[in-house]
Amino acid sequence: FGMLDVMRVYTKEPNKKDSSPQPFTIRKGSTVFDLAKRIHSDFYTQFTYAKVWSKRLRFSPQKVGGSFALEDGDTVELHIR
């Protein structure tokens, strides 16, 4: 994946314990907004915040905004209005 300039990002539904086994493949440097648009336009237009699980974060999950940069292997839980 590193040579292809893409990364794998997993999604998780609110109030569910496990993330989806199938990741989304998105370009390196993508943000939470980019992922939200890729899933469905409503996730982008009605976005309020996201929770991100990642090994690089000091506290995981962390509540983040749409401009948060994602990295390979992150798990994202989107919250909308």
PDB file of N, CA, C and O in Angstrom:
ATOM      1  N   PHE A   1       0.816  -1.201   0.000  1.00  0.00           N
ATOM      2  CA  PHE A   1       0.000   0.000   0.000  1.00  0.00           C
ATOM      3  C   PHE A   1       0.857   1.261   0.000  1.00  0.00           C
ATOM      4  O   PHE A   1       0.462   2.287  -0.554  1.00  0.00           O
ATOM      5  N   GLY A   2       2.021   1.180   0.619  1.00  0.00           N
ATOM      6  CA  GLY A   2       2.887   2.346   0.701  1.00  0.00           C
ATOM      7  C   GLY A   2       3.321   2.868  -0.656  1.00  0.00           C
ATOM      8  O   GLY A   2       3.394   4.081  -0.854  1.00  0.00           O
ATOM      9  N   MET A   3       3.610   1.982  -1.588  1.00  0.00           N
ATOM     10  CA  MET A   3       4.064   2.393  -2.909  1.00  0.00           C
ATOM     11  C   MET A   3       2.924   2.909  -3.771  1.00  0.00           C
ATOM     12  O   MET A   3       3.161   3.628  -4.741  1.00  0.00           O
ATOM     13  N   LEU A   4       1.697   2.555  -3.434  1.00  0.00           N
ATOM     14  CA  LEU A   4       0.545   2.973  -4.224  1.00  0.00           C
ATOM     15  C   LEU A   4      -0.003   4.328  -3.799  1.00  0.00           C
ATOM     16  O   LEU A   4      -0.931   4.843  -4.422  1.00  0.00           O
ATOM     17  N   ASP A   5       0.563   4.914  -2.742  1.00  0.00           N
ATOM     18  CA  ASP A   5       0.111   6.201  -2.219  1.00  0.00           C
ATOM     19  C   ASP A   5      -1.332   6.138  -1.707  1.00  0.00           C
ATOM     20  O   ASP A   5      -2.077   7.114  -1.790  1.00  0.00           O
ATOM     21  N   VAL A   6      -1.708   4.971  -1.176  1.00  0.00           N
ATOM     22  CA  VAL A   6      -3.025   4.807  -0.559  1.00  0.00           C
ATOM     23  C   VAL A   6      -2.850   4.224   0.840  1.00  0.00           C
ATOM     24  O   VAL A   6      -1.793   3.698   1.187  1.00  0.00           O
ATOM     25  N   MET A   7      -3.894   4.330   1.618  1.00  0.00           N
ATOM     26  CA  MET A   7      -3.880   3.761   2.966  1.00  0.00           C
ATOM     27  C   MET A   7      -5.218   3.106   3.249  1.00  0.00           C
ATOM     28  O   MET A   7      -6.221   3.382   2.591  1.00  0.00           O
ATOM     29  N   ARG A   8      -5.211   2.234   4.241  1.00  0.00           N
ATOM     30  CA  ARG A   8      -6.426   1.537   4.656  1.00  0.00           C
ATOM     31  C   ARG A   8      -6.963   2.198   5.920  1.00  0.00           C
ATOM     32  O   ARG A   8      -6.236   2.389   6.895  1.00  0.00           O
ATOM     33  N   VAL A   9      -8.252   2.543   5.887  1.00  0.00           N
ATOM     34  CA  VAL A   9      -8.913   3.135   7.048  1.00  0.00           C
ATOM     35  C   VAL A   9     -10.167   2.323   7.322  1.00  0.00           C
ATOM     36  O   VAL A   9     -10.978   2.088   6.426  1.00  0.00           O
ATOM     37  N   TYR A  10     -10.314   1.902   8.558  1.00  0.00           N
ATOM     38  CA  TYR A  10     -11.463   1.098   8.966  1.00  0.00           C
ATOM     39  C   TYR A  10     -12.536   2.003   9.554  1.00  0.00           C
ATOM     40  O   TYR A  10     -12.234   3.062  10.103  1.00  0.00           O
ATOM     41  N   THR A  11     -13.775   1.586   9.437  1.00  0.00           N
ATOM     42  CA  THR A  11     -14.880   2.348  10.004  1.00  0.00           C
ATOM     43  C   THR A  11     -15.564   1.532  11.084  1.00  0.00           C
ATOM     44  O   THR A  11     -15.487   0.303  11.113  1.00  0.00           O
ATOM     45  N   LYS A  12     -16.227   2.242  11.960  1.00  0.00           N
ATOM     46  CA  LYS A  12     -16.928   1.617  13.071  1.00  0.00           C
ATOM     47  C   LYS A  12     -18.238   2.355  13.270  1.00  0.00           C
ATOM     48  O   LYS A  12     -18.276   3.585  13.241  1.00  0.00           O
ATOM     49  N   GLU A  13     -19.317   1.599  13.472  1.00  0.00           N
ATOM     50  CA  GLU A  13     -20.608   2.222  13.751  1.00  0.00           C
ATOM     51  C   GLU A  13     -20.668   2.630  15.218  1.00  0.00           C
ATOM     52  O   GLU A  13     -20.150   1.922  16.082  1.00  0.00           O
ATOM     53  N   PRO A  14     -21.302   3.778  15.506  1.00  0.00           N
ATOM     54  CA  PRO A  14     -21.470   4.161  16.911  1.00  0.00           C
ATOM     55  C   PRO A  14     -22.199   3.066  17.689  1.00  0.00           C
ATOM     56  O   PRO A  14     -23.115   2.427  17.172  1.00  0.00           O
ATOM     57  N   ASN A  15     -21.789   2.865  18.906  1.00  0.00           N
ATOM     58  CA  ASN A  15     -22.375   1.878  19.826  1.00  0.00           C
ATOM     59  C   ASN A  15     -22.118   0.427  19.428  1.00  0.00           C
ATOM     60  O   ASN A  15     -22.721  -0.479  20.004  1.00  0.00           O
ATOM     61  N   LYS A  16     -21.247   0.189  18.468  1.00  0.00           N
ATOM     62  CA  LYS A  16     -20.838  -1.173  18.111  1.00  0.00           C
ATOM     63  C   LYS A  16     -19.425  -1.386  18.641  1.00  0.00           C
ATOM     64  O   LYS A  16     -18.612  -0.462  18.669  1.00  0.00           O
ATOM     65  N   LYS A  17     -19.148  -2.604  19.056  1.00  0.00           N
ATOM     66  CA  LYS A  17     -17.836  -2.891  19.647  1.00  0.00           C
ATOM     67  C   LYS A  17     -16.725  -3.006  18.601  1.00  0.00           C
ATOM     68  O   LYS A  17     -15.631  -2.474  18.786  1.00  0.00           O
ATOM     69  N   ASP A  18     -17.016  -3.700  17.510  1.00  0.00           N
ATOM     70  CA  ASP A  18     -15.976  -3.992  16.519  1.00  0.00           C
ATOM     71  C   ASP A  18     -16.087  -3.107  15.285  1.00  0.00           C
ATOM     72  O   ASP A  18     -17.164  -2.628  14.933  1.00  0.00           O
ATOM     73  N   SER A  19     -14.947  -2.906  14.641  1.00  0.00           N
ATOM     74  CA  SER A  19     -14.928  -2.160  13.389  1.00  0.00           C
ATOM     75  C   SER A  19     -15.229  -3.103  12.233  1.00  0.00           C
ATOM     76  O   SER A  19     -15.211  -4.325  12.384  1.00  0.00           O
ATOM     77  N   SER A  20     -15.499  -2.522  11.100  1.00  0.00           N
ATOM     78  CA  SER A  20     -15.762  -3.288   9.888  1.00  0.00           C
ATOM     79  C   SER A  20     -14.491  -4.027   9.471  1.00  0.00           C
ATOM     80  O   SER A  20     -13.401  -3.458   9.537  1.00  0.00           O
ATOM     81  N   PRO A  21     -14.611  -5.285   9.042  1.00  0.00           N
ATOM     82  CA  PRO A  21     -13.414  -6.014   8.607  1.00  0.00           C
ATOM     83  C   PRO A  21     -12.877  -5.522   7.259  1.00  0.00           C
ATOM     84  O   PRO A  21     -11.716  -5.763   6.930  1.00  0.00           O
ATOM     85  N   GLN A  22     -13.719  -4.836   6.481  1.00  0.00           N
ATOM     86  CA  GLN A  22     -13.319  -4.336   5.166  1.00  0.00           C
ATOM     87  C   GLN A  22     -12.914  -2.869   5.273  1.00  0.00           C
ATOM     88  O   GLN A  22     -13.756  -2.033   5.603  1.00  0.00           O
ATOM     89  N   PRO A  23     -11.669  -2.532   5.009  1.00  0.00           N
ATOM     90  CA  PRO A  23     -11.258  -1.125   5.088  1.00  0.00           C
ATOM     91  C   PRO A  23     -11.629  -0.349   3.826  1.00  0.00           C
ATOM     92  O   PRO A  23     -11.848  -0.931   2.763  1.00  0.00           O
ATOM     93  N   PHE A  24     -11.695   0.960   3.961  1.00  0.00           N
ATOM     94  CA  PHE A  24     -11.775   1.851   2.810  1.00  0.00           C
ATOM     95  C   PHE A  24     -10.341   2.144   2.411  1.00  0.00           C
ATOM     96  O   PHE A  24      -9.483   2.327   3.275  1.00  0.00           O
ATOM     97  N   THR A  25     -10.072   2.190   1.129  1.00  0.00           N
ATOM     98  CA  THR A  25      -8.748   2.597   0.663  1.00  0.00           C
ATOM     99  C   THR A  25      -8.874   4.031   0.173  1.00  0.00           C
ATOM    100  O   THR A  25      -9.668   4.333  -0.718  1.00  0.00           O
ATOM    101  N   ILE A  26      -8.080   4.904   0.768  1.00  0.00           N
ATOM    102  CA  ILE A  26      -8.102   6.318   0.416  1.00  0.00           C
ATOM    103  C   ILE A  26      -6.667   6.804   0.248  1.00  0.00           C
ATOM    104  O   ILE A  26      -5.725   6.158   0.706  1.00  0.00           O
ATOM    105  N   ARG A  27      -6.512   7.940  -0.409  1.00  0.00           N
ATOM    106  CA  ARG A  27      -5.177   8.496  -0.663  1.00  0.00           C
ATOM    107  C   ARG A  27      -4.498   8.920   0.634  1.00  0.00           C
ATOM    108  O   ARG A  27      -5.145   9.402   1.563  1.00  0.00           O
ATOM    109  N   LYS A  28      -3.190   8.734   0.677  1.00  0.00           N
ATOM    110  CA  LYS A  28      -2.410   9.218   1.821  1.00  0.00           C
ATOM    111  C   LYS A  28      -2.623  10.718   1.947  1.00  0.00           C
ATOM    112  O   LYS A  28      -2.712  11.434   0.950  1.00  0.00           O
ATOM    113  N   GLY A  29      -2.704  11.182   3.188  1.00  0.00           N
ATOM    114  CA  GLY A  29      -2.933  12.601   3.433  1.00  0.00           C
ATOM    115  C   GLY A  29      -4.402  12.976   3.501  1.00  0.00           C
ATOM    116  O   GLY A  29      -4.733  14.146   3.695  1.00  0.00           O
ATOM    117  N   SER A  30      -5.294  11.994   3.343  1.00  0.00           N
ATOM    118  CA  SER A  30      -6.732  12.269   3.394  1.00  0.00           C
ATOM    119  C   SER A  30      -7.165  12.606   4.814  1.00  0.00           C
ATOM    120  O   SER A  30      -6.526  12.215   5.791  1.00  0.00           O
ATOM    121  N   THR A  31      -8.264  13.342   4.901  1.00  0.00           N
ATOM    122  CA  THR A  31      -8.810  13.763   6.186  1.00  0.00           C
ATOM    123  C   THR A  31     -10.094  12.994   6.489  1.00  0.00           C
ATOM    124  O   THR A  31     -10.579  12.209   5.674  1.00  0.00           O
ATOM    125  N   VAL A  32     -10.623  13.241   7.674  1.00  0.00           N
ATOM    126  CA  VAL A  32     -11.910  12.646   8.054  1.00  0.00           C
ATOM    127  C   VAL A  32     -12.990  13.098   7.072  1.00  0.00           C
ATOM    128  O   VAL A  32     -13.850  12.299   6.700  1.00  0.00           O
ATOM    129  N   PHE A  33     -12.964  14.371   6.640  1.00  0.00           N
ATOM    130  CA  PHE A  33     -13.933  14.854   5.647  1.00  0.00           C
ATOM    131  C   PHE A  33     -13.832  14.056   4.344  1.00  0.00           C
ATOM    132  O   PHE A  33     -14.856  13.718   3.751  1.00  0.00           O
ATOM    133  N   ASP A  34     -12.629  13.757   3.900  1.00  0.00           N
ATOM    134  CA  ASP A  34     -12.450  12.977   2.670  1.00  0.00           C
ATOM    135  C   ASP A  34     -13.085  11.600   2.803  1.00  0.00           C
ATOM    136  O   ASP A  34     -13.736  11.121   1.875  1.00  0.00           O
ATOM    137  N   LEU A  35     -12.899  10.966   3.953  1.00  0.00           N
ATOM    138  CA  LEU A  35     -13.506   9.658   4.197  1.00  0.00           C
ATOM    139  C   LEU A  35     -15.023   9.774   4.230  1.00  0.00           C
ATOM    140  O   LEU A  35     -15.720   8.943   3.649  1.00  0.00           O
ATOM    141  N   ALA A  36     -15.541  10.798   4.906  1.00  0.00           N
ATOM    142  CA  ALA A  36     -16.990  10.992   5.000  1.00  0.00           C
ATOM    143  C   ALA A  36     -17.610  11.158   3.615  1.00  0.00           C
ATOM    144  O   ALA A  36     -18.656  10.573   3.334  1.00  0.00           O
ATOM    145  N   LYS A  37     -16.978  11.948   2.750  1.00  0.00           N
ATOM    146  CA  LYS A  37     -17.470  12.132   1.375  1.00  0.00           C
ATOM    147  C   LYS A  37     -17.459  10.822   0.610  1.00  0.00           C
ATOM    148  O   LYS A  37     -18.369  10.545  -0.172  1.00  0.00           O
ATOM    149  N   ARG A  38     -16.440  10.022   0.832  1.00  0.00           N
ATOM    150  CA  ARG A  38     -16.300   8.745   0.122  1.00  0.00           C
ATOM    151  C   ARG A  38     -17.409   7.775   0.509  1.00  0.00           C
ATOM    152  O   ARG A  38     -17.884   7.009  -0.329  1.00  0.00           O
ATOM    153  N   ILE A  39     -17.826   7.803   1.785  1.00  0.00           N
ATOM    154  CA  ILE A  39     -18.866   6.890   2.256  1.00  0.00           C
ATOM    155  C   ILE A  39     -20.224   7.310   1.710  1.00  0.00           C
ATOM    156  O   ILE A  39     -20.925   6.505   1.096  1.00  0.00           O
ATOM    157  N   HIS A  40     -20.601   8.578   1.932  1.00  0.00           N
ATOM    158  CA  HIS A  40     -21.894   9.087   1.457  1.00  0.00           C
ATOM    159  C   HIS A  40     -21.909  10.595   1.647  1.00  0.00           C
ATOM    160  O   HIS A  40     -21.368  11.098   2.631  1.00  0.00           O
ATOM    161  N   SER A  41     -22.516  11.318   0.726  1.00  0.00           N
ATOM    162  CA  SER A  41     -22.533  12.779   0.825  1.00  0.00           C
ATOM    163  C   SER A  41     -23.201  13.264   2.111  1.00  0.00           C
ATOM    164  O   SER A  41     -22.822  14.312   2.634  1.00  0.00           O
ATOM    165  N   ASP A  42     -24.186  12.527   2.633  1.00  0.00           N
ATOM    166  CA  ASP A  42     -24.844  12.920   3.885  1.00  0.00           C
ATOM    167  C   ASP A  42     -23.875  12.888   5.068  1.00  0.00           C
ATOM    168  O   ASP A  42     -23.991  13.706   5.981  1.00  0.00           O
ATOM    169  N   PHE A  43     -22.932  11.963   5.061  1.00  0.00           N
ATOM    170  CA  PHE A  43     -21.952  11.906   6.145  1.00  0.00           C
ATOM    171  C   PHE A  43     -21.078  13.164   6.143  1.00  0.00           C
ATOM    172  O   PHE A  43     -20.613  13.603   7.194  1.00  0.00           O
ATOM    173  N   TYR A  44     -20.860  13.735   4.966  1.00  0.00           N
ATOM    174  CA  TYR A  44     -20.079  14.963   4.863  1.00  0.00           C
ATOM    175  C   TYR A  44     -20.915  16.182   5.246  1.00  0.00           C
ATOM    176  O   TYR A  44     -20.476  17.007   6.048  1.00  0.00           O
ATOM    177  N   THR A  45     -22.108  16.300   4.683  1.00  0.00           N
ATOM    178  CA  THR A  45     -22.923  17.492   4.921  1.00  0.00           C
ATOM    179  C   THR A  45     -23.496  17.551   6.331  1.00  0.00           C
ATOM    180  O   THR A  45     -23.754  18.641   6.842  1.00  0.00           O
ATOM    181  N   GLN A  46     -23.699  16.404   6.970  1.00  0.00           N
ATOM    182  CA  GLN A  46     -24.280  16.384   8.313  1.00  0.00           C
ATOM    183  C   GLN A  46     -23.257  16.026   9.398  1.00  0.00           C
ATOM    184  O   GLN A  46     -23.631  15.705  10.526  1.00  0.00           O
ATOM    185  N   PHE A  47     -21.989  16.082   9.058  1.00  0.00           N
ATOM    186  CA  PHE A  47     -20.911  15.717   9.981  1.00  0.00           C
ATOM    187  C   PHE A  47     -20.904  16.622  11.211  1.00  0.00           C
ATOM    188  O   PHE A  47     -21.038  17.840  11.089  1.00  0.00           O
ATOM    189  N   THR A  48     -20.748  16.023  12.403  1.00  0.00           N
ATOM    190  CA  THR A  48     -20.569  16.819  13.623  1.00  0.00           C
ATOM    191  C   THR A  48     -19.180  16.567  14.225  1.00  0.00           C
ATOM    192  O   THR A  48     -18.481  17.518  14.576  1.00  0.00           O
ATOM    193  N   TYR A  49     -18.777  15.306  14.345  1.00  0.00           N
ATOM    194  CA  TYR A  49     -17.437  14.970  14.838  1.00  0.00           C
ATOM    195  C   TYR A  49     -17.160  13.506  14.530  1.00  0.00           C
ATOM    196  O   TYR A  49     -18.039  12.779  14.068  1.00  0.00           O
ATOM    197  N   ALA A  50     -15.936  13.088  14.790  1.00  0.00           N
ATOM    198  CA  ALA A  50     -15.551  11.684  14.619  1.00  0.00           C
ATOM    199  C   ALA A  50     -14.714  11.259  15.816  1.00  0.00           C
ATOM    200  O   ALA A  50     -14.094  12.085  16.486  1.00  0.00           O
ATOM    201  N   LYS A  51     -14.709   9.968  16.069  1.00  0.00           N
ATOM    202  CA  LYS A  51     -13.791   9.384  17.045  1.00  0.00           C
ATOM    203  C   LYS A  51     -12.796   8.552  16.251  1.00  0.00           C
ATOM    204  O   LYS A  51     -13.177   7.795  15.358  1.00  0.00           O
ATOM    205  N   VAL A  52     -11.520   8.699  16.582  1.00  0.00           N
ATOM    206  CA  VAL A  52     -10.471   7.976  15.862  1.00  0.00           C
ATOM    207  C   VAL A  52      -9.677   7.131  16.848  1.00  0.00           C
ATOM    208  O   VAL A  52      -9.236   7.609  17.894  1.00  0.00           O
ATOM    209  N   TRP A  53      -9.506   5.859  16.486  1.00  0.00           N
ATOM    210  CA  TRP A  53      -8.634   4.941  17.218  1.00  0.00           C
ATOM    211  C   TRP A  53      -7.363   4.804  16.397  1.00  0.00           C
ATOM    212  O   TRP A  53      -7.417   4.481  15.210  1.00  0.00           O
ATOM    213  N   SER A  54      -6.213   5.048  17.028  1.00  0.00           N
ATOM    214  CA  SER A  54      -4.944   4.964  16.321  1.00  0.00           C
ATOM    215  C   SER A  54      -3.817   4.730  17.318  1.00  0.00           C
ATOM    216  O   SER A  54      -3.853   5.243  18.436  1.00  0.00           O
ATOM    217  N   LYS A  55      -2.830   3.964  16.915  1.00  0.00           N
ATOM    218  CA  LYS A  55      -1.672   3.703  17.776  1.00  0.00           C
ATOM    219  C   LYS A  55      -0.841   4.962  17.999  1.00  0.00           C
ATOM    220  O   LYS A  55      -0.154   5.069  19.015  1.00  0.00           O
ATOM    221  N   ARG A  56      -0.889   5.905  17.082  1.00  0.00           N
ATOM    222  CA  ARG A  56      -0.066   7.114  17.190  1.00  0.00           C
ATOM    223  C   ARG A  56      -0.631   8.145  18.161  1.00  0.00           C
ATOM    224  O   ARG A  56       0.078   9.063  18.573  1.00  0.00           O
ATOM    225  N   LEU A  57      -1.907   7.997  18.529  1.00  0.00           N
ATOM    226  CA  LEU A  57      -2.535   8.967  19.423  1.00  0.00           C
ATOM    227  C   LEU A  57      -2.231   8.654  20.880  1.00  0.00           C
ATOM    228  O   LEU A  57      -2.182   7.491  21.280  1.00  0.00           O
ATOM    229  N   ARG A  58      -2.033   9.675  21.646  1.00  0.00           N
ATOM    230  CA  ARG A  58      -1.750   9.488  23.066  1.00  0.00           C
ATOM    231  C   ARG A  58      -2.964   8.899  23.778  1.00  0.00           C
ATOM    232  O   ARG A  58      -2.833   8.013  24.622  1.00  0.00           O
ATOM    233  N   PHE A  59      -4.143   9.402  23.428  1.00  0.00           N
ATOM    234  CA  PHE A  59      -5.394   8.878  23.969  1.00  0.00           C
ATOM    235  C   PHE A  59      -6.214   8.352  22.809  1.00  0.00           C
ATOM    236  O   PHE A  59      -6.379   9.036  21.799  1.00  0.00           O
ATOM    237  N   SER A  60      -6.722   7.156  22.947  1.00  0.00           N
ATOM    238  CA  SER A  60      -7.461   6.530  21.853  1.00  0.00           C
ATOM    239  C   SER A  60      -8.690   5.845  22.423  1.00  0.00           C
ATOM    240  O   SER A  60      -8.527   4.979  23.282  1.00  0.00           O
ATOM    241  N   PRO A  61      -9.902   6.167  22.009  1.00  0.00           N
ATOM    242  CA  PRO A  61     -10.217   7.034  20.877  1.00  0.00           C
ATOM    243  C   PRO A  61     -10.081   8.510  21.242  1.00  0.00           C
ATOM    244  O   PRO A  61     -10.122   8.902  22.408  1.00  0.00           O
ATOM    245  N   GLN A  62      -9.918   9.295  20.201  1.00  0.00           N
ATOM    246  CA  GLN A  62      -9.840  10.737  20.356  1.00  0.00           C
ATOM    247  C   GLN A  62     -10.934  11.369  19.510  1.00  0.00           C
ATOM    248  O   GLN A  62     -11.141  10.979  18.361  1.00  0.00           O
ATOM    249  N   LYS A  63     -11.635  12.347  20.080  1.00  0.00           N
ATOM    250  CA  LYS A  63     -12.677  13.075  19.358  1.00  0.00           C
ATOM    251  C   LYS A  63     -11.991  14.105  18.471  1.00  0.00           C
ATOM    252  O   LYS A  63     -11.189  14.907  18.950  1.00  0.00           O
ATOM    253  N   VAL A  64     -12.310  14.083  17.164  1.00  0.00           N
ATOM    254  CA  VAL A  64     -11.624  14.950  16.202  1.00  0.00           C
ATOM    255  C   VAL A  64     -12.626  15.630  15.279  1.00  0.00           C
ATOM    256  O   VAL A  64     -13.790  15.239  15.202  1.00  0.00           O
ATOM    257  N   GLY A  65     -12.155  16.645  14.590  1.00  0.00           N
ATOM    258  CA  GLY A  65     -12.944  17.350  13.591  1.00  0.00           C
ATOM    259  C   GLY A  65     -12.684  16.800  12.200  1.00  0.00           C
ATOM    260  O   GLY A  65     -11.899  15.869  12.022  1.00  0.00           O
ATOM    261  N   GLY A  66     -13.342  17.379  11.235  1.00  0.00           N
ATOM    262  CA  GLY A  66     -13.256  16.901   9.862  1.00  0.00           C
ATOM    263  C   GLY A  66     -11.910  17.083   9.195  1.00  0.00           C
ATOM    264  O   GLY A  66     -11.587  16.356   8.256  1.00  0.00           O
ATOM    265  N   SER A  67     -11.117  18.036   9.657  1.00  0.00           N
ATOM    266  CA  SER A  67      -9.824  18.291   9.016  1.00  0.00           C
ATOM    267  C   SER A  67      -8.701  17.418   9.580  1.00  0.00           C
ATOM    268  O   SER A  67      -7.545  17.568   9.182  1.00  0.00           O
ATOM    269  N   PHE A  68      -9.026  16.515  10.496  1.00  0.00           N
ATOM    270  CA  PHE A  68      -8.022  15.628  11.090  1.00  0.00           C
ATOM    271  C   PHE A  68      -7.441  14.708  10.019  1.00  0.00           C
ATOM    272  O   PHE A  68      -8.186  14.050   9.294  1.00  0.00           O
ATOM    273  N   ALA A  69      -6.118  14.661   9.919  1.00  0.00           N
ATOM    274  CA  ALA A  69      -5.435  13.821   8.924  1.00  0.00           C
ATOM    275  C   ALA A  69      -5.402  12.371   9.396  1.00  0.00           C
ATOM    276  O   ALA A  69      -5.006  12.082  10.525  1.00  0.00           O
ATOM    277  N   LEU A  70      -5.816  11.479   8.529  1.00  0.00           N
ATOM    278  CA  LEU A  70      -5.843  10.052   8.843  1.00  0.00           C
ATOM    279  C   LEU A  70      -4.538   9.386   8.416  1.00  0.00           C
ATOM    280  O   LEU A  70      -3.812   9.893   7.561  1.00  0.00           O
ATOM    281  N   GLU A  71      -4.259   8.236   9.033  1.00  0.00           N
ATOM    282  CA  GLU A  71      -3.086   7.441   8.669  1.00  0.00           C
ATOM    283  C   GLU A  71      -3.496   5.992   8.480  1.00  0.00           C
ATOM    284  O   GLU A  71      -4.566   5.574   8.922  1.00  0.00           O
ATOM    285  N   ASP A  72      -2.641   5.234   7.823  1.00  0.00           N
ATOM    286  CA  ASP A  72      -2.919   3.833   7.534  1.00  0.00           C
ATOM    287  C   ASP A  72      -3.225   3.066   8.820  1.00  0.00           C
ATOM    288  O   ASP A  72      -2.477   3.143   9.795  1.00  0.00           O
ATOM    289  N   GLY A  73      -4.331   2.329   8.808  1.00  0.00           N
ATOM    290  CA  GLY A  73      -4.706   1.501   9.942  1.00  0.00           C
ATOM    291  C   GLY A  73      -5.623   2.165  10.949  1.00  0.00           C
ATOM    292  O   GLY A  73      -6.084   1.509  11.882  1.00  0.00           O
ATOM    293  N   ASP A  74      -5.902   3.459  10.782  1.00  0.00           N
ATOM    294  CA  ASP A  74      -6.805   4.146  11.705  1.00  0.00           C
ATOM    295  C   ASP A  74      -8.214   3.558  11.615  1.00  0.00           C
ATOM    296  O   ASP A  74      -8.624   3.044  10.575  1.00  0.00           O
ATOM    297  N   THR A  75      -8.943   3.647  12.728  1.00  0.00           N
ATOM    298  CA  THR A  75     -10.358   3.277  12.764  1.00  0.00           C
ATOM    299  C   THR A  75     -11.139   4.542  13.080  1.00  0.00           C
ATOM    300  O   THR A  75     -10.801   5.277  14.008  1.00  0.00           O
ATOM    301  N   VAL A  76     -12.196   4.794  12.294  1.00  0.00           N
ATOM    302  CA  VAL A  76     -12.964   6.031  12.411  1.00  0.00           C
ATOM    303  C   VAL A  76     -14.432   5.721  12.661  1.00  0.00           C
ATOM    304  O   VAL A  76     -15.028   4.865  12.008  1.00  0.00           O
ATOM    305  N   GLU A  77     -14.999   6.443  13.625  1.00  0.00           N
ATOM    306  CA  GLU A  77     -16.429   6.367  13.926  1.00  0.00           C
ATOM    307  C   GLU A  77     -16.999   7.754  13.646  1.00  0.00           C
ATOM    308  O   GLU A  77     -16.694   8.707  14.364  1.00  0.00           O
ATOM    309  N   LEU A  78     -17.828   7.873  12.601  1.00  0.00           N
ATOM    310  CA  LEU A  78     -18.396   9.164  12.216  1.00  0.00           C
ATOM    311  C   LEU A  78     -19.694   9.424  12.967  1.00  0.00           C
ATOM    312  O   LEU A  78     -20.509   8.521  13.155  1.00  0.00           O
ATOM    313  N   HIS A  79     -19.875  10.671  13.393  1.00  0.00           N
ATOM    314  CA  HIS A  79     -21.112  11.083  14.062  1.00  0.00           C
ATOM    315  C   HIS A  79     -21.727  12.220  13.256  1.00  0.00           C
ATOM    316  O   HIS A  79     -21.060  13.201  12.926  1.00  0.00           O
ATOM    317  N   ILE A  80     -23.012  12.068  12.945  1.00  0.00           N
ATOM    318  CA  ILE A  80     -23.715  13.071  12.150  1.00  0.00           C
ATOM    319  C   ILE A  80     -24.942  13.559  12.909  1.00  0.00           C
ATOM    320  O   ILE A  80     -25.362  12.956  13.896  1.00  0.00           O
ATOM    321  N   ARG A  81     -25.512  14.673  12.423  1.00  0.00           N
ATOM    322  CA  ARG A  81     -26.724  15.225  13.041  1.00  0.00           C
ATOM    323  C   ARG A  81     -27.892  14.313  12.813  1.00  0.00           C
ATOM    324  O   ARG A  81     -29.001  14.607  13.258  1.00  0.00           O
TER     325      ARG A  81
END
